[in-house]
């Protein structure tokens, strides 16, 4: 059966947003098949199930280009334990993440998925090691997913920590096996709602051998790759000390840069590195909320002008992409000392259309005929979203989680009228609190 969403304000997006009124959005299976005037709906699509969206806006759902769902365990703690931005590196040690069981990890991951859905995310790339342990649980959320298995082969020390970078080839072999197994089981699952990617941890966590192996697998499987790049000044110093170059040049020298790479962070780059990344047309995941917590921000305007695609991601502890979108606009305005740029239209595109394209879904992230039916219904009848002079500007500047009423992925509701359909919200929240209390004690 076709579904027609009627009486709402439809926010389309190509190079900029446009708001259509007195039109209906028609969905069949997993696609938007028409956007048609209300007067023509019954003639062109008789018998459609009608969803009354009066007082609501139909926006694209968010694409989160970089997150770690299980790190919800560190919420309230790691936000205040950023590494040093000046020597000596890494500065005051951060607490270690406590060990928890596989079943407890699954709950923390579902907590992240739950928050994502409630904040209007429809597509996310989860980056972690050992995703097979919870892939089945996370896919039940109904989210569109890229599950990117992470590899590293540094024997001693962590990212941003000084010291000689020595490789353990056995870790490379184990990582390849994990990626291959994950791909075999999950890539293309449920009409390609779930796909598999591959992640290098960071330049100072991956040797040339590791980077070359990851790139080979990426090309063989034709999948998205990702890496934490120029995340910390300690990382930059590590690469200079060990390889005599900068992180981005190190990746270029090892054939790692490509158009299907999503580089997370890019906060500690010089102009030469920005130009190199742009030359390869890689995506930069602007993880603005965590950037603010770290006291660092990438040069987004320059990266964009040099040829990078700009997407957005939440990264650690926080899955609220509304806040990520708004924070990104604010941080870039502060960084450039410009009170009008970037415009909300542009930032909305980063968080939706650009993210979908970067994560491998060309016909997604937009409300247009032929696009994937991944969308959210937002209640506009709120004091902070009134008056409705420019609903996209309002959404970027003032939107809140509770404004999101319903979420659809692949033409199926995964949240309806604030009720998350495939996850037990009360159970997950209660269990997550118990797990965290026990773990941190």
N, C-alpha and C positions, 0 to 999 in steps of 0.2 A: 504493500500500500504506500502511496505517496503521502508525505506529510507537508502541510503548508503552514508556515509561521506568518500570521497575519496581524496587522494593526501596530506592529512595532516600527521602530526607526532602524533601518538597515544600513549598517556602516560598511560600505565597500572600500576597497583600497587597491590602487595601482601604484602610481607614483605619489599620490596623495589620497587622503580619504574623501569620500563623498557620502552624504547621508540621504537616503531615499525614504520618502514617506508615501503612504497610500499604495504601497507595493507589498506583495507577498513573496516569501522565500520558499521555493518548492524543493523538497528533498526526496530522493528515491534511492533506496539502498544506502551506499556510502557517499553519494555525491549530491551537490547542489545542482539540480537540472534546469532550474529556471528562476529568474527574478522578474515578476510580472505584475502589472497593475492589478489592484484588487478587483476592478470591474471585469477583468478578463480571466480571473482565476477559474471560475466554475466552467467557463467555456473551454479553456485549454486543458485544465486538469480536474475534471469532474470526479467526485468521490474521494477527494483527498481528505485525510484527517486534518482538522483545523486546530492549530494551537493559537490561542488568543494572546498576543504579546502587547496588549495595550499598556502604555506607560513604561515600556521596556525598550532597550536598545539591543540589537543583535550585532555583537562584535565577533571578530575572529578570536579564537582561543590563543593563549600564549604558547610560544615555543621556548622552552628552557634548554639552552644549548650547553649547559654545564652544571651538573649537580652531583651531590653525594648523599643519597637519601638516608643512609644509615648514620650519618654524622649528626642527625637530630639528637643523638645521645649526648653530644657535647654542648647542646644549646644552653646559653646562660653562662658558659665557662670559657670556651675557646674565643668568643668574641672579644674578650678582654686580655688575651694573651698573645698578641701579635708579635712576630719576630722583629728584631731591631731593623730600622731603615738606615742606620749608620753603623760603621765599625765600632766595636768588634761584633762579628756575626757568629751565631744567630741572636746573641743577646741573652736576656733572662730566659731560662728553659721553660718550655710549656709543659703542663701536665701531660702524662701519657694517657691515651684513650684506654679506658679499662676494658679488659677482655670480657666478652659475654658469649653465650652459646649461640649456635646457629638459629635456633628457634627464637631467641631474644633479638638477634639481628633482624629476623624477618619482621618482628613487630615494629622495630625502629624504622625500618624501610617503609612499612605500611603507614606509619605516622607521617613520614615525608610525603608519600603519595596522597594521603588524605588532605594535608594542608594544601598541596599543589592543586588538587581538584577544586577545593573550596575557594581558592584564589583565582580560578579561571584558567589554569594551565590545561592544555589538551595534548601537548607533545613535550617530552623531556628526554634528554640524554643522561642516563645514569652512568657514572664513571667510577669503577671500583675493581678490586681484585676479588675473585671468588663469586661472581654474580650467579653462577649456576646454583649456588646454595639458596637463592631466593627469587630466581627468575619467575618461577611458576606463581609465587605469591604476588609479586609486583604486577604481573600481567593481568591478574584477576581484577585489578582496579579499573580496567577499561581504558587507561591512558594509552595514547600512542607513544611508543618507546623506541629509542636506540639504546641498547645495552652494550656499553663499551668496556670490554675487559681490559684491565690495566696491567702492564708489565714493567718491571724494572730489574736491573741486574747489579746495582751497586752493592758491594759487600758490606761496607761499614759506613755508618753515618746516614743522615737524612738530607732531604732537599734544603738548600740554604745553609748547610753546615760545612765548615771548611774541612779540608783533608784530601788526601789522595783518593781519586775515584778508581777503584779496582773492580773488575768485572767478575761475576760468577756465571759462567756459561750454563750451568745447570738451571739457573733461574730463567734464562732465556728459553731453554727447552721446555721447562714447565709452563711458562707463559704461553708459548706457541700451542701447547697441548690444550690449555684452558680455552684459548680463543677458538681453536678448531672445533672442540667439543661443543662450545656454546653456539657457534655458527651452525653446526650440523643439526642441533636440536631446535634452535629458536629463530634462525633467520628466515623471514617471510611468514612467520606464524600469524594466523588469523587475518588472511588477506593482506599480509605485510604490515599489519598494525604494529608488530614487533619486528625490528631488524637488529642486526648485530654490528657493532663497531669495534675498533681496536685503539687502545690508548697507551702511549708512552707516558710514564709518570712525569718526568721533567728532564731537561738537558743534563743536570748534574746527578740524575738517578739512572740514566741510560747511556751505556757505552756506544761507540760507533757500531760495534757488532750488533747490539740490541736494536739500535735505530734502523740498521739495514735489514734486519730480519723482519721487523714490524712493517717497514715499507714494502718489502717483498710480499708479505701476506696481504697487506692492503690491496696491492695491485692484483694479486691472484684472485682474491675474493670480491674485488670491486666494492669496497665498503668505506665508510667514513672513518677517518682517524682523528685523534685529538691528543693534545699534550698541554700540560701546565707550562707556559712559556714566559720568561722574564717576569716571574711572579714576585721575586724578592731580590733585593740588592745583594744578599748573600749568595744567591744562585749565580748572579752575574759574576761576582768575584770568584766563585768556584770554577766557573768555566774558563775565565781568564787565567787563573792559577794552573789549571790542569791542561788546557788546550791552547792557551795563548790567543784566544779570540772571544767574541761575544756569543751569547746563546743562540741568537738567530743565525749568525754566520756558521756556527757549529752545526746547526741543523741543515743549512744549505750545503755545506761541505759533505754531509753524509746523505744527501739525496732524500731528505725527509720532507721537505716543503712541497706542497702540491695544492691544487684547487679544492680537493676534498678534505683538507685539513682544517680542523677547528682549533685555533690556538687560544687557550683560556688565559685571561689576565692581561698580558703584554703591558705591564705597568712600569717596567724599568728598562725602557728601550731608548737607544739613541736614534737619530734620524736615519742613519745608514740602515739600521735594522728594520725600521718601519718601511723604508723603501724596498728592502729585500722581500719582506713579507707581502707587501702589495704587489710586487712583480709576479709572485706566484698566485695571486688572487685568493689567498687563504682567507678564512673567516676569523675574525676576532670576536670571542665571546666576552662582551663587556659585562663583567660580574660586579656591578656597581655597588651593591649593598656591602659585600665583603670588602671591596676596595675602600669604601669609606671607613670601615672598621679597621682596616690596615693602615690608613693614613696615606694611601697611594692611589693614583688614578692614571689610566692610560691616556695617550694623546689621540682621542677618538677622531677628531676632525682631520688630523694629519694622516692617520691610518686610512681613513675613508678616502681622502684625496689621492693617496698613493696607490689605491686599487684594492684594498681589503674590503670584504663584506663585513658589515657590523651586525652581529647578533647579540643576544643578551642571555645571561645565566644567573642563577641564584647562588651557586656554590654551597658553602657550608652553613649548617644550622637553620637556615631560613628558606622556606620554599614560596615566599610571597612575591610573585612576579609583578604584581601591581606596584609594590614598593620598589622593586628592582628597576622597573621602567621609569618611575618618577625620580628615583635617586640618580639614575643615569643622566637624565636631563639636567637635574640640578648641578651635579658634579661637573659636567662638561661646561655648563654656563659659568660656574665659578672659576674653573680652570682657565677658560678663555676670556674671562672678564667681559662676557657678552650676555646681556639680559634678554635677547630674543632668539638666540640660536644655541642649541638645536630647537626646532619647533616641535610641539607635541605630535604633529603629523609624522615627522621623521622618526621620532623615538617610537611611536606606535608601530611603524613599519619595521624597525629593528627587532622589536619584541614579538612580532607575528610573522609577516611574510618572509623577512630575511632569515629568521630562524628556521622556518620550514624548509626553505630552499637549501640552507646550509646543512641541514640534517638529512637531506636526500629526498624530500617530498616536494617536487616542483609544483604540483597542483594543490597546494595547501597554504594555509595562513592568510587566505583572503576570502571575502564573501563575494564570490563571482560565479557565474555560470560555468560548470565544469570542475569546480574546486571540490576538494574533500569536504564533507559535511562535518567539520570540526569547528564548533562555535559555542558562544556563551550568551545567555540572556542576562542583561543587567537592568536592575530596577532603577529607573531614572527618577522616580517619585521620592526623592530624598532631599532634605534641605541642602546638603553639601553639593548636590548635582543640579541645583536649581539656581538661577534660570538656565534654560537649555539653549543659550545663544550659540554655543559650539560644544556639542556633546563629546567630541574626541578630546578637545582641550580639557574639558571638565574631567573626563575619565583619567587622563594622564596626570593632571594636577591634583585632583581631589578624590579619585576612586578609592574604595575600601573593600576589604574582603566580603563583608556582609552584603554588598551591592550585588554580588554574583548570585543569581537565583538558580540557574540551571546550566549544565554543561553537557555538550554533545560531542562524541567522537565517532567517526565513521557512520554517522546517521543514527547512532544509538545514544540515548541519554545515559550518562554515568552519574549525573546529579540532577535531580528534579525537585524544584521548590525547596532548595536547601538540604534535601535528603540525599546523601551519597549512597548510591544504590547497591554497590558491590562490596562495600567495606563496612564493618561494624564500628562506627565512630566511637561510641561509648566504651566498648571493650578495648579498642586500640589505645585510646587515651589513658584509661585506667592501667592497663598493662605496661604501657611505656613509662608511666610514672613509677610503677613498682620496680621495673628493670633498672631505671636510672638511679633510683634511690639506693638500691642494692649494689649496683656497680660502682658508684662513686663513693659509697661508704667504705 
